Amino acid sequence: MGAGLPEKFDGVSVVLKANVYFDGKVVSHTVLFPDGTKKTLGLIYPGTYNFGTGAPERMSFVAGSCRYRLAGQDAWSVCAAGSFFDVPGDSSFDIAVEDGIAEYVCSFG
């Protein structure tokens, strides 16, 4: 599937209540793994958004593409389906989707 992601996650629990940000322009669901780790699976609709992080995060893209800028950086980078970017803990990043919908998996820790 690219970005080091399997095609599916087996043996997990899913939190039914969605995480809804920016008036529904970014929506994700939390997936809990038996070993205690968690990921979120989500959609990002066109727009530019800023997110803060507590723990380090890896944003892996399943479909679509985006631009992103980590805190303290001036330049934007591009991330397409099958690739990822890492965000340090206690930081933030900007993410922008120009066209279509970007589908992502966010891994924590």
KALIN-V294571 format. One line per field, one symbol per residue. psi: psi as a letter, one per 40 degrees, with the letter a starting at -180 (. if undefined). Layout:
psi: ???
This chain:
psi: eifeiidihifiihhdhihhiffeehhiihhhideeiiiihiihihihihiiiciiihhhhdiaiiiihiheidiiiihiheiiiihiifaiiihhhdiahhhihhhi.
